[in-house]
Amino acid sequence: MSKDPGCAIVTGAGRGVGKAIALALAEKGTAVACVARTEREISQVSEQIRDAGGRAGHYPTDICDLAQVLGTVDRVLGDFGRIDVLINNAGSFYALGPVAEVDADKWWQDVTINLLGTFNCCQAVLPHMIERKTGRIITLTGGGTGNPLPFGSGYASSKAAVARFTECLAHEVIDHGIYVYGMGPGLVRTRLTEYHVFSAEGQKYLPMMKGLFDGEDRYPPDKAAALAVFLAGLECRALSGRLLSAGTDTDELLARADAIAAEDRHQLRIT
């Protein structure tokens, strides 16, 4: 059911969840292509992987620019010869406020990075994966995917769209031997979520965030990284297109896979 993931592209790999995923994949022997806009950060991560004896490269890329993404995929193929896994981790959530007042440019930037960036990366790697008849794609969802997130409508709308995109893509590519999984990383303390806790906008519109960090709901990034490593090697038709959560017992998940598919769970549905 699973196989050696070989080479993985991780977007947003310079910090937070993306960095944790990149390091965890490298520890398992996967070659990692670290992708983000900030070259300094991904350079440090790829150097850390190489210093530990792993294989890695860093590729500064604006994932909202399809030409840049296509160029990065070509470079990764030139460096490593294959792409087995794509981790769509890069995301944005800086537009806070009611729809009547929120900064429209920030709102659209969140949607663009989260949704268009994911689309661009998938479109760029898919021809290679389809040709090889193998691949795994993991898209990160988040808060607001399956429930309202007042004052965070741009992020919530884009992540709900990513969830539906994940399902659509999974159906399109399953017969090519490509498996697509949605992954919720949980509430991880990162630069992004610290903005929600400490900024004036965050304290005004998302006051619950501080309490969540003080309680037991926060997941350390290693839980998301562990699930990403598991999914990067998983070929499970019943779970492809499903939305899975960090901290999940993977043995139990596999044992319930057929039931999850039969009952159509872990999906966006109108009931």
C-alpha positions in Angstrom: 0.0 0.0 0.0 3.0 2.3 0.5 6.3 3.0 -1.2 9.5 5.0 -0.8 8.5 8.6 -1.7 11.8 9.3 -3.5 11.7 13.1 -4.1 9.3 15.6 -2.7 8.5 19.3 -3.4 7.5 21.1 -0.2 6.1 24.6 -0.6 6.4 27.1 2.2 9.3 25.0 3.4 11.3 27.9 5.1 9.5 27.9 8.4 6.7 26.5 10.5 4.8 23.4 9.3 6.6 23.4 5.9 10.0 23.3 7.5 9.0 20.5 9.9 7.6 18.5 6.9 10.8 19.0 4.9 13.0 17.9 7.8 10.9 14.9 8.5 10.8 13.7 4.9 14.6 14.1 4.6 15.1 12.1 7.8 13.3 9.2 6.1 15.6 9.5 3.1 13.5 11.5 0.8 15.2 14.1 -1.4 13.5 17.4 -0.7 13.0 20.4 -2.9 12.4 23.4 -0.6 10.2 26.0 -2.2 9.2 29.5 -1.0 9.5 33.1 -1.9 12.1 33.9 0.8 15.4 32.4 -0.4 17.3 32.9 2.9 14.9 30.7 4.8 14.7 27.8 2.4 18.5 27.9 1.8 19.0 27.4 5.6 16.5 24.5 5.6 18.1 22.7 2.6 21.6 23.3 4.2 20.4 21.8 7.4 19.2 18.7 5.6 22.5 18.3 3.7 24.5 18.8 6.8 22.6 15.9 8.3 23.5 13.7 5.3 20.3 14.2 3.3 19.6 15.4 -0.1 17.9 18.8 -0.7 17.8 21.9 -2.8 16.2 25.3 -2.4 14.2 27.0 -5.1 12.9 30.6 -4.6 9.5 30.7 -6.2 6.3 32.7 -6.2 3.8 30.0 -6.4 1.2 32.4 -7.7 3.3 32.8 -10.9 2.7 29.7 -13.1 5.8 30.4 -15.2 8.0 30.5 -12.1 6.4 27.2 -10.8 7.0 25.5 -14.1 10.6 26.6 -14.1 11.1 25.3 -10.6 9.6 21.9 -11.5 12.0 21.7 -14.4 15.0 22.5 -12.2 13.9 20.0 -9.6 13.6 17.3 -12.3 17.1 18.3 -13.5 18.5 18.0 -10.0 16.8 14.9 -8.8 15.4 13.2 -11.9 11.9 12.6 -10.5 9.1 14.1 -8.5 7.1 11.6 -6.4 5.4 13.9 -3.9 4.1 17.4 -3.9 3.2 19.0 -0.5 1.1 22.1 -1.0 1.9 23.8 2.3 2.4 27.5 1.5 -0.5 29.6 2.7 -1.6 33.1 3.7 -4.1 34.4 6.3 -3.6 38.1 6.8 -6.9 39.6 5.8 -8.8 40.0 9.1 -12.1 41.9 9.5 -15.7 41.9 8.4 -16.5 41.6 4.7 -17.9 45.2 4.7 -14.6 46.6 5.9 -11.7 44.2 5.2 -8.9 45.2 2.9 -10.0 43.8 -0.4 -6.4 43.4 -1.7 -5.3 41.4 1.4 -8.5 39.3 1.1 -7.8 38.4 -2.5 -4.1 37.8 -1.8 -5.0 35.2 0.8 -7.3 33.5 -1.7 -4.8 33.7 -4.5 -1.9 32.2 -2.5 -4.0 29.5 -0.9 -6.0 28.4 -4.0 -4.2 29.6 -7.1 -0.8 28.6 -5.7 -2.1 25.1 -5.0 -3.5 24.8 -8.5 -0.3 26.1 -10.1 1.9 23.6 -8.3 -0.4 20.7 -9.1 -0.7 21.6 -12.8 3.1 21.9 -13.0 3.9 18.5 -11.5 1.0 16.5 -12.9 2.3 15.8 -16.5 5.5 14.2 -15.0 3.4 12.2 -12.5 1.0 11.1 -15.1 3.8 10.0 -17.5 5.3 7.9 -14.7 1.9 6.6 -13.5 2.7 7.4 -9.9 2.6 10.3 -7.4 1.2 11.6 -4.2 -0.1 15.2 -3.7 -0.9 16.6 -0.3 -2.9 19.8 0.1 -3.1 21.6 3.4 -6.5 22.7 4.6 -7.1 24.8 7.7 -9.6 26.5 10.0 -12.8 27.5 8.2 -12.6 24.6 5.8 -15.8 22.9 7.1 -17.2 25.6 9.4 -17.7 29.3 9.4 -14.8 31.6 10.3 -16.2 35.0 10.8 -13.8 37.9 10.1 -11.5 35.4 8.3 -13.7 34.8 5.2 -10.8 35.0 2.7 -8.9 32.2 4.4 -11.9 30.1 5.1 -13.3 30.4 1.6 -10.0 29.6 0.0 -9.4 26.6 2.2 -12.9 25.2 1.6 -12.1 25.6 -2.1 -8.8 23.8 -1.7 -10.7 20.9 0.0 -13.1 20.6 -2.9 -10.2 21.0 -5.4 -8.5 18.1 -3.6 -11.5 15.9 -4.1 -12.0 16.9 -7.8 -8.3 16.2 -8.5 -8.3 12.9 -6.7 -11.1 11.6 -9.0 -9.3 12.9 -12.1 -5.9 11.3 -11.5 -6.6 8.1 -9.5 -6.5 5.9 -12.6 -3.0 7.4 -13.4 -1.7 5.9 -10.1 -1.7 9.3 -8.4 -3.2 9.7 -4.9 -4.3 13.1 -3.5 -4.9 13.8 0.2 -6.1 16.8 2.1 -4.4 17.4 5.5 -5.4 19.6 8.3 -2.2 20.5 10.3 -4.1 21.6 13.5 -3.4 24.8 15.3 0.3 25.2 15.2 2.2 28.2 16.6 3.9 29.8 13.7 4.7 33.3 12.5 1.3 33.4 10.8 -0.7 32.3 13.8 1.3 34.6 16.1 0.1 37.4 13.9 -3.4 36.4 14.8 -2.6 36.4 18.5 -0.5 39.5 18.8 -1.6 41.9 16.1 -4.2 44.6 16.8 -6.4 43.1 14.1 -6.0 39.6 15.5 -6.8 40.6 19.0 -9.9 42.4 17.7 -11.3 39.9 15.3 -9.9 36.5 16.5 -9.6 36.9 20.3 -10.1 33.2 20.8 -6.7 32.5 19.3 -4.8 33.3 22.5 -7.0 31.0 24.5 -6.5 28.2 22.1 -2.7 28.6 22.3 -3.0 28.5 26.1 -5.1 25.4 26.1 -4.6 21.9 24.7 -5.8 22.4 21.2 -2.5 23.4 19.8 -0.6 20.8 17.7 3.2 21.0 17.5 4.4 20.9 13.9 5.8 17.4 14.3 2.3 16.0 14.3 1.6 17.5 10.9 5.0 16.4 9.7 4.4 12.8 10.8 1.1 12.6 9.0 2.7 14.2 5.9 5.5 11.6 5.9 2.9 8.8 6.2 0.7 10.2 3.4 3.8 10.8 1.2 4.2 7.0 1.0 0.6 6.0 1.0 -1.2 4.6 -2.0 -4.8 4.1 -0.8 -7.7 4.6 -3.2 -10.3 4.6 -0.4 -8.6 7.6 1.2 -7.7 9.6 -1.9 -9.5 12.9 -1.9 -10.3 12.7 1.8 -9.6 15.4 4.4 -7.4 14.0 7.2 -6.2 15.6 10.4 -2.8 15.7 12.1 -2.7 13.6 15.2 -4.8 10.9 13.5 -3.9 7.3 14.5 -2.7 6.1 11.1 -3.2 2.4 11.9 -6.8 3.1 12.8 -7.2 5.3 9.7 -6.1 2.4 7.4 -8.3 -0.1 9.3 -11.3 2.2 8.7 -10.4 3.3 5.1 -13.0 1.2 3.3 -15.7 2.2 5.8 -14.7 5.9 5.4 -15.1 5.6 1.6 -18.4 3.6 1.8 -19.9 6.2 4.2 -18.4 9.1 2.3 -16.8 10.6 5.3 -13.9 13.2 5.6 -15.4 15.2 2.7 -17.2 18.5 2.2 -20.9 17.6 1.9 -24.3 19.3 2.1 -26.4 17.1 4.4 
